[in-house]
Amino acid sequence: MKLLFDLFPVILFFLTYKLASGGHANGSCAPIGDGTMLSLTQEPIFLATAVAIAATIAQVGWLLLRRKKVDTMLWVSLSIIVVFGGATLYFRDPTFIQWKPSILYWMFAATFLVSASVLDKNLVRTLMSQQIELPEPVWGRLNIAWIIFFVFMGFANLVAVHYLSCDGWVSFKLYGLTGLMLVFMVAQGFWLARYMEVPAESKPGENS
């Protein structure tokens, strides 16, 4: 459920673009700041951007109304989608929203790096220590792995922006980036399985 909640704006962005374009790859991600008035079916990227901004605001609002904690990463995501999505709508230039995932991933990488090197705080351990127990050196390597992965994801998005059509990039944003994230997490699970510590009360033979 949390994964679906986190992907909520991305899914709505994808569905809005596809529905507004009639399922055809006829959208463009080229700037149109020349005053030309185009219908949503001609440039569905702008409607999808507006929906993504609204969806992210709704996410934060829903958590606040339920008096639940809003993760720092969600606040960061909200700030970036408002700034870059707003710039796309104001300047009528989809380049801003296309760069948004890269900026977001690189900010995550920078946050993980600065927290570990300057504040001596391992954010991966902070997020995962309640679920698993790991030796101290493994937490450090895992934090580095996430930093490298976030940097890679940022560049992967830019490669898609450069080489794919607007329609292709929208699909990659949902399927490609999400798929890469799932592959990384599965690989992480296999790697961590070698180091996970079994809680003392559940060690085999302890009560025999």
C-alpha positions as CSV (number, residue, x, y, z in Angstrom):
1,M,0.0,0.0,0.0
2,K,2.8,2.4,0.8
3,L,4.3,1.8,-2.6
4,L,1.1,2.7,-4.3
5,F,0.7,5.8,-2.1
6,D,4.3,6.9,-3.0
7,L,3.6,6.3,-6.7
8,F,0.2,8.0,-6.6
9,P,1.3,11.3,-8.4
10,V,3.4,9.3,-10.9
11,I,0.5,7.0,-11.8
12,L,-1.9,10.0,-12.1
13,F,0.6,11.8,-14.3
14,F,0.9,8.8,-16.6
15,L,-2.9,8.1,-16.8
16,T,-3.7,11.8,-17.4
17,Y,-1.2,12.1,-20.2
18,K,-2.4,8.9,-21.9
19,L,-6.1,9.8,-21.6
20,A,-5.6,13.4,-22.7
21,S,-3.6,12.2,-25.7
22,G,-6.2,9.6,-26.6
23,G,-3.6,6.8,-26.2
24,H,-1.6,8.1,-29.2
25,A,2.0,9.3,-29.1
26,N,1.1,12.7,-30.5
27,G,2.2,14.8,-27.6
28,S,5.3,17.0,-27.7
29,C,7.8,18.0,-25.0
30,A,9.0,20.9,-27.0
31,P,8.6,24.4,-25.5
32,I,5.7,26.4,-26.9
33,G,6.2,29.7,-25.2
34,D,5.2,31.6,-28.4
35,G,1.7,32.4,-27.3
36,T,0.2,29.6,-29.4
37,M,-3.0,28.2,-27.8
38,L,-3.0,24.4,-28.1
39,S,-5.7,21.9,-26.9
40,L,-5.0,19.4,-24.2
41,T,-5.0,16.6,-26.7
42,Q,-2.2,18.3,-28.6
43,E,-0.1,19.0,-25.5
44,P,-1.3,16.7,-22.7
45,I,2.0,17.1,-20.8
46,F,0.7,20.3,-19.3
47,L,-2.5,18.8,-18.0
48,A,-0.5,15.8,-16.6
49,T,1.9,18.2,-14.9
50,A,-1.0,20.1,-13.2
51,V,-2.6,16.8,-12.0
52,A,0.8,15.6,-10.6
53,I,1.2,18.9,-8.6
54,A,-2.4,18.5,-7.3
55,A,-1.9,14.9,-6.4
56,T,1.3,15.6,-4.4
57,I,-0.4,18.4,-2.5
58,A,-3.3,16.0,-1.8
59,Q,-0.8,13.4,-0.5
60,V,0.6,15.8,2.1
61,G,-2.8,17.2,2.9
62,W,-4.2,13.7,3.5
63,L,-1.4,12.9,5.9
64,L,-1.7,16.2,7.8
65,L,-5.5,15.7,8.1
66,R,-5.0,12.3,9.6
67,R,-2.3,13.7,11.9
68,K,0.4,11.4,10.5
69,K,4.0,12.3,10.0
70,V,4.9,13.6,6.6
71,D,8.3,12.1,5.6
72,T,11.1,14.5,4.8
73,M,11.4,13.0,1.4
74,L,7.7,13.7,0.7
75,W,8.2,17.4,1.7
76,V,11.2,17.5,-0.7
77,S,9.2,15.9,-3.5
78,L,6.4,18.4,-2.9
79,S,8.7,21.3,-3.1
80,I,10.4,20.1,-6.3
81,I,7.1,19.2,-8.1
82,V,5.6,22.6,-7.2
83,V,8.8,24.5,-8.4
84,F,9.5,22.5,-11.5
85,G,5.9,21.7,-12.4
86,G,5.0,25.3,-11.8
87,A,7.8,26.4,-14.1
88,T,6.6,24.0,-16.8
89,L,3.1,25.5,-16.7
90,Y,4.2,29.1,-16.4
91,F,6.8,29.1,-19.1
92,R,4.9,26.4,-21.1
93,D,8.2,24.4,-21.3
94,P,8.0,20.7,-20.4
95,T,11.8,20.6,-19.9
96,F,11.3,21.6,-16.3
97,I,9.0,18.7,-15.4
98,Q,11.3,16.3,-17.4
99,W,14.3,17.4,-15.2
100,K,12.2,17.0,-12.0
101,P,12.9,13.3,-11.4
102,S,16.7,13.8,-11.9
103,I,16.8,16.8,-9.5
104,L,14.8,14.8,-6.9
105,Y,17.0,11.7,-7.1
106,W,20.2,13.9,-6.9
107,M,18.8,15.7,-3.9
108,F,18.2,12.4,-2.2
109,A,21.8,11.3,-3.0
110,A,23.2,14.6,-1.7
111,T,21.1,14.3,1.5
112,F,22.3,10.8,2.2
113,L,25.9,11.8,1.5
114,V,25.9,15.0,3.6
115,S,24.1,13.2,6.5
116,A,26.7,10.5,6.6
117,S,29.8,12.5,6.0
118,V,29.0,15.8,7.8
119,L,26.3,14.9,10.4
120,D,27.5,11.4,11.0
121,K,24.0,10.1,10.5
122,N,23.2,7.1,8.3
123,L,19.8,7.8,6.9
124,V,19.4,4.2,5.5
125,R,19.9,2.9,9.0
126,T,17.4,5.4,10.4
127,L,14.8,4.3,7.9
128,M,15.4,0.5,8.0
129,S,16.8,-0.3,11.5
130,Q,13.4,-1.0,12.9
131,Q,12.8,-3.7,10.3
132,I,16.2,-5.4,10.2
133,E,19.4,-5.7,12.2
134,L,22.8,-5.4,10.4
135,P,26.4,-5.1,11.3
136,E,27.6,-1.5,11.5
137,P,29.9,-1.7,8.4
138,V,27.1,-3.1,6.3
139,W,24.9,0.0,7.1
140,G,27.7,2.2,5.7
141,R,28.0,0.2,2.5
142,L,24.3,0.2,2.1
143,N,24.1,3.9,2.4
144,I,26.8,4.3,-0.3
145,A,24.9,1.9,-2.5
146,W,21.7,4.1,-2.2
147,I,23.7,7.2,-3.0
148,I,25.2,5.6,-6.2
149,F,21.8,4.3,-7.2
150,F,20.1,7.7,-6.8
151,V,22.9,9.3,-8.9
152,F,22.4,6.6,-11.5
153,M,18.6,7.1,-11.6
154,G,19.1,10.8,-12.2
155,F,21.2,10.2,-15.2
156,A,19.0,7.4,-16.5
157,N,16.1,9.9,-16.5
158,L,18.1,12.4,-18.5
159,V,19.1,9.7,-21.0
160,A,15.4,8.9,-21.5
161,V,14.6,12.6,-21.9
162,H,17.3,13.0,-24.6
163,Y,16.6,9.9,-26.6
164,L,12.9,9.1,-26.2
165,S,9.9,10.9,-27.5
166,C,7.6,12.8,-25.0
167,D,5.3,9.8,-25.0
168,G,8.2,7.4,-24.5
169,W,9.6,9.4,-21.6
170,V,6.2,9.5,-19.9
171,S,6.1,5.7,-20.1
172,F,9.7,5.4,-18.9
173,K,8.9,7.6,-16.0
174,L,6.4,5.1,-14.7
175,Y,7.6,1.7,-15.9
176,G,11.4,2.4,-16.4
177,L,12.2,4.3,-13.2
178,T,9.8,2.2,-11.1
179,G,11.2,-1.0,-12.6
180,L,14.8,0.0,-11.8
181,M,13.8,0.8,-8.3
182,L,12.2,-2.6,-7.8
183,V,15.2,-4.4,-9.3
184,F,17.5,-2.5,-7.0
185,M,15.4,-3.3,-3.9
186,V,15.2,-7.0,-4.8
187,A,19.0,-7.1,-5.4
188,Q,19.5,-5.3,-2.1
189,G,17.3,-7.9,-0.3
190,F,19.4,-10.8,-1.7
191,W,22.6,-9.0,-0.7
192,L,21.4,-8.2,2.8
193,A,20.2,-11.7,3.4
194,R,23.8,-12.7,4.1
195,Y,24.2,-10.2,6.8
196,M,20.8,-10.1,8.6
197,E,21.2,-10.9,12.3
198,V,18.6,-13.2,13.8
199,P,17.1,-11.8,17.1
200,A,18.4,-13.6,20.1
201,E,15.0,-14.9,21.3
202,S,14.4,-16.6,17.9
203,K,17.8,-18.3,17.5
204,P,17.4,-22.0,16.9
205,G,18.3,-24.3,19.7
206,E,18.4,-21.6,22.3
207,N,15.6,-23.0,24.4
208,S,16.5,-26.7,23.8
